[in-house]
């Protein structure tokens, strides 16, 4: 590099030095020629005087190879652009050197004084001698600077990294604020697919102060003890228990498919856990307690069309989180049930949905998201009450939603924005969501109960219900959710209200009740067996009746209705509640080392409540032979939790959780016997601890 610089400087000095010499040589030749061709040269003053001085511009011999070589070197060094070099080469031969020097002057490589000194052939010898030196020094300094700049431009050092910061508490989100981008998934390449496995292994030890149902998670309180008993008892103690569990372990796979369109992104997800049934085979019967089966959680594909830089339109098909109820969830350690029937509403369901994400400000991360979808028509079964169990699952859970002959409709709109501009803080979000569906139970005409009704009343007369009948009720809900992350804390909350929310783990396990109001009590038929599995407790419950004043009792426990009998309407049992959770990034508060072992301390406090509408529980028309145990007498479930996480590193963290789960029966009923004492409220003080390894 030094030799090249020396050669370049020598070449430039030689070229500059040669200008006046070559100019003077030409003048001498011109003078001698005139003298030879003039007979009396000394008689002509003009002929005897020296040639005129050149103008301030510099001149050079045509086709000077030094100039051409210098131009090539300057292009190689990055001093001249190829277009500048071509412009100089294409100039007239006598003007090439002038153009080169002017280009060097514009770039600051040669000063005006250098040009003036180099351009004046009449200067004193000392001036002429000093000119190349001045130019040489200027060019040397300039070229050294240019060489440094050139090397810097060729390999710029990385900008200084901003100081690392511990992220604020990030809320749980199943609906992304920003749409996925093509190539945004990093993982394993399998042919054209990109696969990114993920999940966690969790093992916890749990102590319950009262857990009569024997489950390793907080169970709704109405099912204390033996459900076939006349009362619910914990025995001589509150029935404390200890569990060690690993079935919350979860596994998943994110996927991305390529497409020929750069505006189309295709992604998907498959996720499962080990919270399914226990096995029932000879080699596992004795140890079936630790042999829970894997079950599906999520399985969907998503197509995003990037209509513009700020507009994304997408489609989702498969089993995913529902739009209603899943927009804000607490970050608690116990994920089995996740606080169901204690105020946390959510579920996952097969669905098809469409939506859009519109960005209004990239600086402030302002996004508007709208989604609409059709979900699997569902009606949550009652949990293991009496003989319901599997029969109830097959009946209410599988039939009543589908028998309504319509899908469930859901919608959601969410506004996201950057509430706190500090680094490491996620955008905030406020959302509204809702759903509407229905369920139907079908009474057929070949049951013994139906035949007996037809024989003792005129309900089955021509034009009435000779072929059977059906009864339906609505399912609906509305919810508002908020997620407000800041550098100091993150607040997450939701509030909901609706009817027949059992499938969304709300409403205190209530679904619907048959309303016999306005019907003559003596006219109400027996509860009819239904195609969905009735007459189970709260399953089906389809009955006929005659309006009050239009029924004439018969002698054989029957009677006659003077008008057409009516199907007793079925009403959803309403409920309301909500959840509030606040998380504190303790490590960020105390400026812990982001790369150290104390960078992941977080503390959460969560409260929640699920409550049935008291008026529905006390409605006298919701009782009687048409309803048996609908509505259930549970009025409220509530929980309060304190959760501490310690993140050892990026893959391992430990969680500790202290919680209280409580349930209450409506006033006037002491359904429970807790440690031998009648009560209408039950509590479980719960402690859980264990590691979580992510991958």
C-alpha positions in Angstrom: 0.0 0.0 0.0 2.9 2.4 0.9 4.7 1.6 -2.4 1.5 2.2 -4.3 0.9 5.5 -2.6 4.5 6.6 -3.2 4.2 5.6 -6.9 0.9 7.5 -7.2 2.4 10.6 -5.6 5.5 10.5 -7.8 3.3 10.1 -10.8 1.1 13.0 -9.9 4.1 15.2 -9.1 5.8 14.2 -12.3 2.7 15.1 -14.2 2.3 18.5 -12.5 6.0 19.2 -12.8 6.1 18.3 -16.4 3.5 20.9 -17.4 5.6 24.1 -17.3 8.6 22.3 -18.7 6.7 20.9 -21.7 5.0 24.3 -22.1 8.4 26.1 -22.2 9.9 23.6 -24.6 7.1 24.1 -27.0 7.5 27.9 -26.8 11.3 27.6 -27.6 10.6 25.4 -30.6 8.1 27.9 -31.8 10.6 30.8 -31.4 13.4 29.0 -33.2 11.1 28.1 -36.0 10.1 31.7 -36.5 13.7 32.8 -36.5 14.7 30.3 -39.2 11.8 31.3 -41.4 12.2 35.0 -41.0 14.9 36.8 -42.8 15.4 39.7 -40.3 14.2 38.2 -37.1 15.9 40.7 -34.9 14.2 43.5 -36.9 10.8 42.2 -35.7 10.2 42.8 -31.9 7.5 40.2 -31.9 9.7 37.6 -33.3 12.5 38.4 -30.9 10.3 38.4 -27.7 9.4 35.2 -25.8 6.1 33.4 -26.4 3.1 34.7 -24.4 2.5 33.2 -21.0 -0.2 30.5 -20.8 -3.5 31.4 -19.2 -4.2 30.2 -15.6 -5.4 26.9 -17.0 -3.0 24.0 -17.1 -2.0 22.4 -20.3 -0.4 19.0 -21.2 0.9 17.3 -24.1 -1.7 15.4 -26.1 -2.2 11.8 -25.2 0.0 12.1 -22.0 0.4 8.5 -20.8 1.1 9.8 -17.3 -2.3 11.4 -17.1 -4.0 8.3 -18.4 -2.2 6.1 -15.9 -3.0 8.5 -13.0 -6.7 8.5 -13.9 -6.7 4.7 -13.8 -5.0 4.6 -10.4 -7.4 7.2 -9.0 -10.4 5.2 -10.1 -8.9 2.1 -8.5 -8.4 3.9 -5.3 -11.9 5.2 -5.3 -10.9 8.9 -5.6 -12.6 9.3 -9.0 -15.8 7.7 -10.0 -15.8 5.8 -13.4 -18.1 8.5 -14.9 -15.7 11.3 -13.8 -12.7 9.3 -15.3 -14.5 8.9 -18.6 -15.4 12.6 -18.7 -11.7 13.4 -18.3 -10.5 10.9 -20.9 -13.1 12.2 -23.4 -11.9 15.8 -23.0 -9.6 17.3 -25.6 -6.0 16.0 -25.2 -4.8 19.4 -24.1 -7.6 19.8 -21.6 -7.4 16.4 -19.9 -4.8 17.4 -17.3 -6.8 20.6 -16.5 -10.0 18.6 -16.0 -8.1 16.1 -13.7 -6.7 18.9 -11.5 -10.1 20.6 -11.3 -11.7 17.3 -10.2 -9.0 16.9 -7.6 -9.6 20.4 -6.4 -13.4 19.8 -6.1 -12.6 16.8 -3.9 -10.3 18.8 -1.7 -7.1 17.0 -2.7 -5.5 20.1 -4.2 -6.0 23.6 -2.9 -6.4 26.8 -4.9 -2.9 27.9 -3.9 -1.5 24.7 -5.2 -3.3 25.2 -8.5 -2.1 28.7 -8.8 1.5 27.8 -8.1 1.4 24.9 -10.4 -0.3 26.9 -13.2 2.2 29.9 -13.2 5.1 29.1 -15.6 6.5 32.6 -15.0 7.0 32.0 -11.3 10.5 32.3 -9.9 12.5 29.0 -9.8 11.9 28.8 -6.0 8.1 29.1 -6.6 8.2 26.5 -9.4 10.2 24.2 -7.1 7.9 24.7 -4.3 4.8 24.1 -6.3 5.3 20.3 -6.8 6.2 20.0 -3.1 3.0 21.8 -2.0 1.0 19.8 -4.4 2.8 16.6 -3.3 2.1 17.3 0.4 -1.6 18.2 -0.3 -2.1 15.1 -2.4 -0.2 12.9 0.1 -2.4 14.1 3.0 -5.6 13.9 0.9 -4.8 10.5 -0.4 -4.0 9.2 3.0 -7.3 10.5 4.2 -9.1 9.0 1.2 -7.4 5.7 1.8 -8.6 5.6 5.4 -12.1 6.6 4.3 -12.0 4.1 1.5 -11.0 1.3 3.9 -13.6 2.4 6.3 -16.3 2.4 3.7 -15.3 -1.0 2.4 -15.6 -2.6 5.8 -17.5 -0.2 8.1 -17.2 -1.1 11.8 -20.5 -2.2 13.3 -22.4 0.6 15.0 -22.1 0.6 18.8 -24.8 -1.6 20.3 -27.2 0.1 22.5 -27.0 -0.8 26.1 -28.8 -4.0 26.8 -32.1 -3.8 28.7 -34.2 -6.3 30.5 -37.6 -6.5 28.7 -40.7 -5.5 30.5 -43.4 -8.1 31.3 -44.8 -9.3 28.0 -48.6 -10.2 28.1 -49.8 -13.6 26.7 -51.1 -13.0 23.2 -52.5 -15.6 20.8 -53.5 -13.0 18.1 -50.3 -11.3 16.8 -50.2 -7.5 16.7 -48.1 -7.6 13.5 -48.7 -10.1 10.7 -46.1 -12.8 10.0 -43.7 -12.0 7.1 -42.3 -14.4 4.5 -39.0 -15.8 5.8 -39.7 -14.7 9.3 -39.6 -18.2 10.8 -36.1 -19.5 11.5 -35.9 -23.2 12.0 -35.1 -26.5 10.3 -35.4 -26.7 6.5 -37.1 -29.9 5.3 -37.4 -29.5 1.6 -39.3 -26.3 0.9 -40.8 -26.3 4.5 -39.4 -24.5 7.5 -40.1 -26.3 10.8 -39.5 -24.7 14.2 -40.2 -27.0 17.1 -41.0 -25.5 20.5 -42.5 -26.4 23.9 -41.6 -26.8 27.5 -41.2 -29.6 30.1 -42.8 -28.7 33.4 -42.8 -30.7 36.7 -44.4 -29.2 39.8 -45.2 -30.3 43.3 -48.6 -29.2 44.6 -50.1 -29.0 48.1 -53.9 -28.4 48.5 -55.4 -27.5 51.8 -58.7 -29.0 50.6 -59.2 -31.1 47.5 -62.0 -33.6 48.0 -62.3 -34.4 44.3 -58.8 -35.7 44.1 -57.7 -33.8 41.0 -54.2 -32.3 40.6 -55.7 -28.9 39.6 -58.3 -26.6 41.1 -61.7 -28.2 40.4 -65.1 -26.4 40.6 -66.3 -26.7 44.2 -69.7 -28.1 43.6 -68.2 -31.6 43.0 -66.7 -32.0 46.4 -66.7 -35.6 47.6 -69.1 -38.3 46.3 -71.5 -36.6 43.9 -74.2 -39.3 44.5 -74.4 -38.5 48.2 -77.2 -36.3 49.5 -74.5 -33.7 50.6 -70.9 -33.0 49.8 -68.5 -33.7 52.6 -64.7 -33.6 53.1 -64.8 -36.1 55.9 -63.2 -35.5 59.3 -60.6 -33.0 57.8 -60.6 -30.5 55.0 -59.1 -33.3 52.9 -55.6 -31.8 52.2 -53.6 -33.5 49.4 -50.2 -33.5 47.7 -49.6 -34.0 44.0 -46.5 -34.2 41.8 -47.4 -33.7 38.1 -45.6 -33.5 34.8 -48.5 -33.9 32.4 -48.6 -30.1 31.8 -45.6 -30.6 29.5 -46.3 -29.1 26.1 -44.9 -29.6 22.6 -45.5 -27.8 19.3 -44.3 -27.1 15.8 -44.4 -23.9 13.9 -44.4 -24.2 10.1 -43.9 -22.0 7.1 -44.5 -22.9 3.4 -43.0 -21.0 0.4 -45.1 -19.4 -2.3 -44.3 -17.9 -5.7 -45.9 -14.6 -4.6 -43.8 -12.4 -2.4 -47.0 -10.9 -1.0 -48.4 -14.2 0.3 -47.2 -15.8 3.6 -48.3 -19.3 4.6 -47.8 -20.4 8.2 -49.2 -23.0 10.5 -49.0 -24.5 14.0 -49.5 -27.9 15.6 -49.5 -28.1 19.4 -50.3 -30.7 22.0 -49.9 -31.7 25.7 -50.2 -34.7 27.9 -53.4 -33.8 29.7 -55.6 -36.4 28.1 -57.3 -39.6 29.4 -55.4 -42.2 31.4 -54.8 -45.4 29.4 -56.9 -48.5 29.7 -54.8 -51.5 28.7 -53.6 -54.5 30.7 -49.9 -53.4 30.8 -50.8 -50.0 32.1 -53.9 -50.5 34.3 -51.9 -50.7 37.6 -49.8 -47.6 36.6 -52.4 -45.7 34.6 -52.2 -42.8 36.9 -48.9 -41.7 35.4 -49.8 -42.7 31.8 -51.9 -39.7 30.6 -52.3 -39.5 26.9 -51.2 -36.8 24.5 -54.1 -34.6 23.2 -54.4 -31.9 20.5 -54.5 -28.3 21.6 -53.9 -26.4 18.3 -53.7 -27.4 14.6 -54.3 -24.7 12.1 -52.9 -23.0 8.9 -52.8 -19.2 8.2 -52.6 -17.4 4.9 -51.6 -13.7 5.0 -51.9 -11.5 1.9 -49.9 -8.3 2.2 -52.1 -6.0 0.2 -49.8 -3.1 0.8 -47.0 -2.1 3.2 -49.6 -1.2 5.8 -52.5 -3.6 5.1 -52.6 -7.3 5.7 -55.6 -9.6 5.0 -55.5 -13.2 6.4 -57.4 -16.4 6.7 -57.1 -19.1 9.4 -58.5 -22.6 9.2 -58.2 -25.3 11.9 -58.3 -25.5 15.7 -57.2 -22.3 17.3 -58.0 -20.0 20.2 -61.5 -18.6 20.1 -62.0 -14.9 19.4 -64.2 -14.6 22.5 -62.6 -15.2 25.8 -59.0 -15.8 24.7 -57.8 -12.2 24.2 -56.4 -11.8 27.7 -55.1 -14.6 30.0 -53.2 -14.5 33.2 -49.6 -15.7 33.4 -50.0 -18.2 36.2 -48.0 -21.4 37.0 -51.0 -23.8 37.1 -52.0 -24.2 33.5 -54.3 -27.2 33.8 -57.7 -25.6 33.7 -56.1 -22.2 33.9 -58.5 -20.9 36.4 -61.6 -22.3 34.7 -64.9 -21.4 36.4 -63.0 -19.0 38.6 -63.1 -16.0 36.3 -60.8 -16.8 33.4 -62.8 -17.4 30.2 -61.2 -19.0 27.2 -61.3 -22.1 25.0 -59.9 -23.5 21.7 -62.2 -24.7 18.9 -62.2 -25.8 15.3 -62.9 -22.7 13.1 -62.6 -20.8 9.9 -62.0 -17.1 10.2 -60.9 -14.1 8.2 -59.5 -10.8 9.3 -57.3 -7.8 8.6 -54.5 -5.9 10.2 -54.2 -2.2 9.3 -51.2 -0.2 10.4 -51.7 3.5 10.9 -48.4 4.5 12.4 -45.2 2.5 12.4 -43.5 5.0 14.7 -46.2 4.5 17.4 -47.1 1.0 16.4 -50.8 1.8 15.9 -52.6 -1.2 14.4 -56.3 -2.0 14.0 -57.2 -5.6 13.8 -60.6 -7.0 12.9 -61.6 -10.7 12.8 -64.7 -12.7 12.1 -65.2 -16.4 12.1 -67.4 -19.4 12.3 -66.7 -21.9 15.1 -67.7 -25.4 15.8 -71.2 -25.3 17.3 -70.6 -26.4 20.9 -72.5 -26.9 24.1 -70.3 -27.8 27.0 -71.3 -30.9 28.9 -71.9 -31.0 32.6 -68.9 -32.3 34.5 -69.3 -35.8 36.0 -72.4 -35.1 37.9 -74.4 -38.2 38.7 -74.5 -40.4 35.6 -73.6 -37.6 33.1 -69.9 -38.3 32.6 -69.1 -39.8 29.2 -72.8 -39.9 28.3 -73.1 -36.2 29.0 -70.1 -35.6 26.8 -71.6 -37.5 23.9 -75.0 -35.8 24.5 -74.6 -32.2 25.4 -71.1 -31.8 24.3 -71.4 -33.4 20.9 -75.0 -33.2 19.9 -76.8 -30.2 21.1 -74.6 -27.6 19.4 -74.6 -29.5 16.1 -78.3 -30.2 16.3 -78.9 -26.5 16.2 -78.0 -26.8 12.5 -75.9 -23.6 12.5 -72.3 -22.6 13.3 -71.3 -20.4 16.1 -70.5 -16.8 15.1 -67.6 -14.9 16.7 -66.0 -11.5 16.1 -63.2 -9.4 17.5 -61.8 -5.9 17.0 -58.6 -4.8 18.6 -56.6 -1.6 18.7 -52.8 -1.8 19.4 -50.5 1.1 20.2 -47.2 1.8 21.9 -48.3 3.1 25.3 -44.7 3.3 26.7 -41.9 4.1 24.2 -39.2 2.7 26.4 -37.0 -0.1 24.9 -38.2 -3.6 25.6 -41.8 -2.7 26.1 -44.5 -4.5 24.0 -47.4 -2.5 22.4 -50.6 -2.1 24.4 -53.9 -3.5 23.2 -57.6 -3.0 23.9 -60.1 -5.4 22.3 -63.8 -6.1 22.1 -65.0 -9.6 21.3 -68.3 -11.5 21.2 -70.0 -14.7 20.1 -73.5 -16.0 19.4 -74.7 -19.6 19.0 -77.5 -22.0 19.9 -78.1 -25.5 21.1 -81.1 -27.8 20.4 -82.4 -30.9 22.0 -84.7 -33.3 20.0 -87.4 -35.4 21.7 -88.4 -38.4 19.5 -91.8 -40.1 19.3 -90.8 -43.7 20.1 -90.0 -43.4 23.8 -92.2 -44.9 26.5 -92.6 -41.4 28.0 -93.8 -40.0 24.7 -96.2 -42.8 24.3 -97.6 -42.4 27.8 -98.1 -38.6 27.2 -99.9 -39.2 24.0 -102.2 -41.8 25.6 -103.2 -39.6 28.6 -103.4 -36.2 26.8 -104.3 -34.8 23.5 -100.8 -33.4 23.0 -100.1 -35.8 20.1 -103.3 -35.1 18.3 -103.2 -34.4 14.6 -101.3 -31.2 13.9 -99.8 -31.1 17.3 -96.5 -33.1 17.8 -97.2 -36.6 16.5 -93.6 -36.9 15.3 -91.8 -35.5 18.3 -90.6 -32.0 19.0 -87.4 -30.0 19.8 -86.4 -27.3 22.2 -83.6 -24.7 21.8 -81.8 -22.0 23.7 -79.3 -19.2 22.8 -75.7 -18.9 23.7 -74.0 -15.5 23.6 -71.3 -13.4 25.2 -69.5 -10.1 25.1 -66.0 -9.3 26.4 -63.6 -6.4 26.8 -59.9 -7.1 27.3 -57.0 -4.8 27.9 -53.2 -5.4 27.9 -51.2 -2.4 29.0 -47.4 -3.0 29.2 -45.1 -0.3 30.6 -41.5 -0.4 31.7 -42.7 -0.5 35.4 -45.5 -3.0 35.2 -47.9 -4.7 32.8 -51.7 -4.7 33.5 -53.9 -7.4 31.9 -57.6 -7.5 32.5 -60.9 -8.8 31.0 -64.6 -8.4 31.8 -67.3 -10.6 30.3 -71.1 -11.1 30.4 -73.3 -13.6 28.6 -75.5 -16.6 28.7 -74.8 -20.4 28.6 -71.0 -19.9 28.9 -70.2 -23.4 30.0 -68.1 -24.2 26.9 -66.0 -21.1 27.7 -65.5 -22.3 31.3 -67.8 -19.7 32.9 -71.2 -19.5 34.4 -70.5 -21.7 37.3 -71.0 -24.8 35.1 -74.6 -23.8 34.3 -75.8 -24.0 30.8 -79.6 -23.6 30.4 -82.9 -24.2 32.2 -86.3 -25.0 30.9 -88.7 -22.1 31.6 -92.2 -23.4 32.7 -93.5 -20.0 33.4 -97.0 -19.4 32.0 -97.8 -23.1 31.8 -100.3 -25.0 34.0 -98.1 -27.0 36.4 -100.4 -30.0 36.0 -100.0 -29.9 32.3 -96.3 -30.2 32.1 -95.3 -33.5 30.6 -92.6 -35.7 31.9 -89.0 -34.8 30.8 -88.7 -36.5 27.4 -85.8 -38.7 26.3 -83.8 -36.8 23.6 -81.6 -37.8 20.8 -78.7 -36.1 22.6 -78.8 -38.5 25.6 -81.6 -37.2 27.9 -83.1 -37.5 30.4 -79.8 -36.9 32.1 -79.4 -34.2 34.6 -79.7 -30.9 32.7 -79.3 -32.8 29.4 -82.2 -32.3 27.0 -84.9 -31.5 29.5 -87.5 -31.1 26.7 -91.1 -30.9 27.9 -94.5 -29.9 26.6 -97.2 -27.9 28.5 -100.5 -26.2 28.2 -100.9 -22.5 28.9 -102.5 -21.7 32.3 -106.3 -21.6 32.0 -106.4 -23.7 28.9 -105.8 -27.1 30.5 -108.4 -29.5 31.9 -106.9 -32.3 34.1 -107.9 -35.9 33.2 -108.7 -38.8 35.5 -105.6 -40.7 34.7 -102.9 -38.2 35.4 -103.4 -36.7 32.0 -105.7 -34.0 30.7 -106.8 -32.0 27.7 -105.4 -28.7 26.4 -108.0 -26.5 24.7 -105.3 -24.9 22.5 -102.2 -26.3 20.9 -99.7 -27.3 23.5 -96.4 -25.5 23.5 -92.8 -26.5 23.9 -91.5 -25.1 27.2 -88.9 -22.6 26.2 -85.3 -23.1 27.3 -83.3 -20.1 28.6 -79.6 -19.6 28.9 -78.4 -19.1 32.5 -76.6 -15.8 32.5 -73.2 -15.1 34.1 -70.6 -12.3 34.4 -67.1 -11.9 35.8 -63.6 -11.0 34.9 -59.9 -11.2 35.7 -57.2 -8.7 36.5 -53.5 -9.4 36.6 -50.5 -7.2 37.2 -46.9 -8.2 36.5 -43.8 -6.5 37.8 -40.3 -6.9 36.0 -38.3 -6.9 39.3 -35.0 -7.4 37.5 -35.5 -4.4 35.4 -36.5 -2.3 38.4 -33.2 -3.1 40.1 -31.0 -2.7 36.9 -29.8 -6.3 37.0 -27.3 -7.5 34.4 -29.4 -8.4 31.3 -26.9 -11.3 30.6 -26.6 -12.4 34.2 -28.5 -15.0 36.2 -30.6 -12.4 37.9 -32.2 -11.0 34.8 -35.4 -12.9 34.9 -37.2 -12.1 38.2 -41.0 -11.4 37.7 -43.8 -11.1 40.1 -47.6 -11.4 39.3 -50.7 -10.8 41.3 -54.0 -12.1 39.9 -57.6 -11.9 41.0 -60.7 -13.2 39.2 -64.3 -14.0 39.7 -67.0 -16.0 37.8 -70.6 -15.4 39.0 -74.0 -16.6 37.9 -76.8 -14.1 37.8 -78.6 -14.5 41.1 -82.0 -13.9 39.7 -81.6 -16.9 37.3 -80.7 -19.1 40.2 -83.8 -18.0 42.2 -86.2 -18.0 39.2 -89.2 -20.2 40.4 -89.9 -21.1 36.8 -86.5 -22.8 36.5 -87.4 -25.4 39.0 -89.6 -28.5 39.0 -89.8 -31.8 37.2 -88.6 -30.2 33.9 -85.2 -29.1 35.3 -84.1 -31.4 38.1 -80.6 -29.8 38.8 -80.8 -26.9 36.3 -79.7 -24.4 37.3 -77.1 -25.6 39.7 -77.0 -23.7 43.0 -73.4 -22.4 42.6 -73.4 -18.7 42.6 -69.7 -17.7 42.6 -66.2 -19.0 42.1 -63.2 -16.7 42.8 -59.4 -17.0 42.9 -56.5 -14.9 44.1 -52.9 -15.8 43.2 -49.3 -14.6 43.7 -46.8 -16.0 41.2 -43.1 -15.5 41.3 -40.9 -16.6 38.4 -37.1 -16.8 38.5 -35.6 -17.2 35.0 -32.2 -18.9 35.5 -31.3 -18.6 31.8 -33.0 -18.5 28.4 -34.1 -22.1 28.7 -34.8 -22.7 32.4 -37.0 -20.9 34.9 -38.6 -21.8 38.3 -42.0 -20.8 39.4 -43.6 -20.5 42.8 -47.3 -19.9 43.3 -49.5 -19.3 46.3 -53.2 -19.2 45.6 -56.7 -19.3 47.1 -59.6 -20.9 45.2 -63.0 -20.5 46.7 -66.6 -21.4 45.7 -69.9 -20.3 47.2 -73.4 -21.7 47.1 -76.4 -19.3 46.9 -77.7 -18.1 50.2 -79.9 -20.4 52.3 -78.2 -23.7 51.3 -75.5 -25.2 53.4 -74.6 -27.9 50.8 -71.1 -28.6 52.1 -69.9 -30.3 55.2 -66.3 -29.1 55.6 -64.4 -31.0 58.3 -67.8 -31.9 59.8 -69.2 -28.4 59.8 -72.0 -27.4 57.5 -71.1 -24.6 55.1 -72.1 -22.9 51.9 -68.5 -21.9 51.0 -65.4 -24.0 50.3 -61.8 -22.8 50.0 -58.5 -24.4 48.9 -55.2 -22.7 49.8 -52.8 -24.0 47.2 -49.0 -24.0 47.0 -47.2 -25.0 43.8 -43.5 -25.0 42.9 -41.4 -26.4 40.1 -39.0 -25.9 37.1 -40.0 -25.2 33.5 -37.5 -26.0 30.7 -38.3 -24.5 27.4 -37.1 -25.5 23.9 
